[in-house]
Each structure stands twice: as C-alpha cells, then as structure tokens.
Amino acid sequence: MTQQYKNVYVQDTATVSGPYEAKGPLGKYFDKSYDDLYNHEKSWELAEVRLLKDSLDILLHKTHLSKEQIQLVVSGDLLNQITSSCYAVEPLKVPFLGIYSACATSLEGAIIAANFIESGEVENAICATSSHNMGSEKQFRNPTEYGAPKPSTATFTATGGASMLLSRQKSSIRLESSTMGIIQDLGQKDPLHMGAVMAPAAADTIYRHLTDLKRNPSYYDLILTGDLGVYGKAILKDYMKTEYGIDIEANYNDCGTMLYNLANQKEVLAGGSGPVCSALVNYGYILHLLKKKEMKRVLLVATGALFSPTFSYQKQSILSIAHAISLEVVS
C-alpha cells in the first residue's frame, strides 16, 4: 500500500550512538555518543534503555516541547517484548504504541505516526527506535563469549537510540509518501547473511513505490536502504535489474555500508544492521543534508529480517519486510 500525505512534516530528530558508531564516518552528525557499551549502566539491556531515553530527552529539548505536549509515541526495538522502548517511554506518561518490524521498525513507526497526523487525530507524534550490539547478539545469535568466528557476510548490530518528531505544523521537510512492506520469503535460512534475506523485500517495496506513484528512480536524489550491508547491497542492485528491469545504481546507497568505515573497522564485517542502523544514518546524516538543501528528495527504505532463533533452529526460512517513506524539501 502506497499513501501520499499533505500535512505531515518533520520537525526535528535526535540521535545517540555507541562507541563504534561514533568512530565511523558519520559520527559528527550524532547529537550524543557514548565511549563505552555499558553507558554507565549495569547491563547491556539497561544501556539500550538509556540510549533511547537520551534520544527522547534531546528531541524534546531541540523542539522546545514538554512531554505533556506529545500526543503519541510509536517505538520498537529488538529486545524481547520491545522492553527497551517500554522502559524508555514510560517516564513520558503519553499514549504509546509498541511495534516490531526488526530492522525496519523505524519507518514502520514513521508510517503509523504519519497516518495519525494526516487523519487529524493527533497534531504531533514521535517515532523512535533503538538497538544495542551486545544485547542483540546475545539474544539472536550464539553468546558472544563463545568467541566463534563469523563469516564475511555477517553484519554488526548498531548501538544507539534515535527519534523523530512528526507534526502537522509546517517545516522545511515534508513526509510526502509511504509504502508499507509485504512479507517476503525466498527460502533463505542463513542467520549470518541478512543481506540476502532482506534484499528481495527491499526490491519489492521500491518497485511498488515507484510503480504506484509512476516515478523513475531518478525522481529521487537518493534511494537509501536500511542495512543490507556490502553483499545485500550488491544483491539488491542485481535483483532490481533482473526481476523488475529497474537500474538504481546511479542514486542508490545502503545505511549498513555508510555507518562504519568498512576498511578500518574490521569487526563490522559486511556492515551495520539493527533498527537503529538506518535510523542513525537517516535521522542524523540524511536530515542534515535535507536541512542544508544539499538534497531535495530522498526515498528511505528500512529493511528487516523477521528472525526468530527458535524457528531458525527448526530449519525454517527467515522472512523479511521493508517499509519506505519519501522525504521532500519544501520550497
């Protein structure tokens, strides 16, 4: 489903990163960064809560709003039962919708918030997400203490918290349209090759977005996927050509390959992943470029592997989904 909006605007964003992200090429675009994965907390899970709490606090400060003025928060993360979002949002005492689309969560939240605003039900809403490298790896893959080597196709879960305030109040950046994802299953079963799992979902969403709105890839200054990484990025470009006859090479990139310095930060392997990977890039770097009018139209496509260790152990394939929003600079 593709929808267009007339009255949804980006007021501001807030990004808080971990140490690996701060050392990457986009580190200067984040509002705050920690130099330790514990963030002065006693556990990785509590560290993630702090990341998201900090992001929400910074966003309220930047937009000069009190928590009483926020009408809705839509947030999700990777921890069991989205506990990071629940604990981070609880102090605000505002209506809350907890969501899950794995690494596509940030833009699912943006779509939900945009629809509430466009309908006139709320004047403003925050969409947010977070992830933590150690907390996520502990939950979804073998305990990191094992020290098991990973293949080059594996990605590195980003650490951070990110939030965005959407509103009916006009600003310089409009959320122009969105495309909701459709769950895809191409039989991929390797939990250490998320790029291959998610690339078909990204391709489907991009194709439907362009087709529904009768647009060419050149309509956008940039088409940016969530976290396919080096290998998934290559798969997507080839898949778009072979399946849909669409060449996105000229104006396409992937957040997973942008967040880190892949040449020097060898521990990230194929690149970044996790819900906050694309959110840090989109809400930090891309919003900066839009505010400076260095780009005018971007299509953001967050990709998620709907991955359950339980189903993986039962030899089931890994499902995927991708959600997209279009942001445009208001003349």
LINGI-V598784 format. One record per residue. N is the residue number from 1. OMEGA is omega in degrees with one decimal (999 if undefined). Layout:
n,omega
N,OMEGA
N,OMEGA
This chain:
n,omega
1,176.5
2,-179.3
3,173.6
4,-175.8
5,178.1
6,-169.5
7,179.3
8,-174.9
9,175.2
10,178.2
11,176.9
12,179.7
13,175.6
14,-177.2
15,177.8
16,-174.2
17,172.3
18,-174.6
19,-178.4
20,-179.5
21,178.7
22,-180.0
23,-179.9
24,-176.0
25,-178.1
26,-175.6
27,-176.9
28,-178.7
29,-179.7
30,-178.0
31,-178.3
32,177.4
33,175.3
34,-179.6
35,-179.6
36,-176.4
37,178.9
38,177.6
39,179.1
40,178.2
41,-175.1
42,-179.4
43,177.7
44,-179.1
45,176.5
46,176.2
47,178.7
48,176.5
49,-179.6
50,179.0
51,-178.2
52,176.3
53,179.6
54,-179.8
55,179.5
56,179.0
57,-179.9
58,179.7
59,178.3
60,178.7
61,-177.9
62,-177.4
63,178.5
64,178.9
65,171.9
66,-180.0
67,178.7
68,-179.4
69,178.8
70,-175.6
71,-177.8
72,170.1
73,176.4
74,-174.3
75,176.9
76,-178.3
77,-176.3
78,-176.1
79,-179.2
80,178.6
81,177.4
82,-175.2
83,178.6
84,179.6
85,-178.3
86,-178.5
87,-178.8
88,-175.9
89,-174.9
90,-178.7
91,-178.2
92,-179.7
93,178.5
94,175.7
95,-172.3
96,171.3
97,176.9
98,-172.8
99,176.9
100,168.2
101,-177.2
102,-175.6
103,175.3
104,-172.6
105,-174.7
106,-177.1
107,168.9
108,178.3
109,179.7
110,-179.9
111,179.0
112,179.7
113,-179.6
114,179.8
115,175.3
116,-178.5
117,-178.9
118,-179.5
119,-178.6
120,-179.5
121,176.4
122,177.9
123,-179.4
124,179.8
125,175.7
126,170.0
127,-171.5
128,176.0
129,178.2
130,168.9
131,-178.8
132,-174.2
133,-174.4
134,178.5
135,-178.7
136,179.8
137,178.8
138,-175.6
139,-170.1
140,-177.6
141,179.3
142,177.8
143,-177.2
144,179.4
145,178.5
146,-179.1
147,-179.1
148,178.6
149,-179.9
150,178.1
151,-178.0
152,-180.0
153,-177.8
154,176.7
155,-171.4
156,-177.9
157,-178.7
158,178.7
159,179.0
160,173.1
161,-177.3
162,-179.5
163,-178.7
164,177.2
165,174.6
166,-174.8
167,172.1
168,180.0
169,-175.5
170,175.7
171,-177.3
172,-178.1
173,-178.6
174,169.6
175,-167.9
176,-177.0
177,177.0
178,173.8
179,178.5
180,-177.7
181,173.4
182,-178.6
183,-178.5
184,177.4
185,177.8
186,173.7
187,178.6
188,-176.9
189,-175.1
190,-179.8
191,177.3
192,173.7
193,-176.7
194,178.2
195,179.0
196,179.0
197,-169.5
198,-176.4
199,178.7
200,178.2
201,177.1
202,-179.5
203,-179.6
204,-178.4
205,177.8
206,-179.5
207,-178.4
208,177.9
209,-178.8
210,-178.5
211,-178.6
212,-177.2
213,178.8
214,-179.1
215,171.4
216,177.1
217,-178.1
218,176.4
219,-177.5
220,172.4
221,-178.6
222,168.3
223,-170.3
224,177.2
225,-171.3
226,-173.7
227,177.8
228,-177.4
229,-174.6
230,-174.3
231,178.1
232,177.3
233,178.5
234,179.0
235,-178.3
236,-179.0
237,178.6
238,-178.5
239,179.3
240,179.8
241,-173.0
242,-176.7
243,-172.7
244,-179.3
245,-178.0
246,179.3
247,-179.4
248,-173.3
249,-169.6
250,-174.5
251,-177.7
252,172.6
253,-178.0
254,-178.0
255,-178.8
256,178.7
257,-177.4
258,-171.3
259,-178.1
260,171.8
261,-172.0
262,-179.1
263,-175.0
264,-179.1
265,-172.7
266,-176.5
267,-177.9
268,176.0
269,-175.1
270,179.4
271,-175.4
272,173.7
273,-178.1
274,-177.8
275,-175.2
276,179.6
277,179.9
278,-179.4
279,177.2
280,-179.7
281,-176.6
282,-174.8
283,177.9
284,-173.4
285,-175.4
286,177.2
287,176.4
288,-179.9
289,178.6
290,178.5
291,178.9
292,-178.2
293,174.2
294,168.1
295,-177.9
296,-178.7
297,177.5
298,173.1
299,-179.4
300,-176.0
301,179.1
302,-175.1
303,-177.7
304,172.8
305,-177.4
306,-162.4
307,174.9
308,176.7
309,-179.7
310,179.7
311,178.4
312,177.3
313,178.0
314,174.9
315,176.3
316,178.6
317,-178.1
318,179.4
319,179.1
320,179.1
321,176.4
322,176.2
323,-175.9
324,168.8
325,176.3
326,176.0
327,-179.4
328,175.1
329,179.7
330,-179.0
331,999
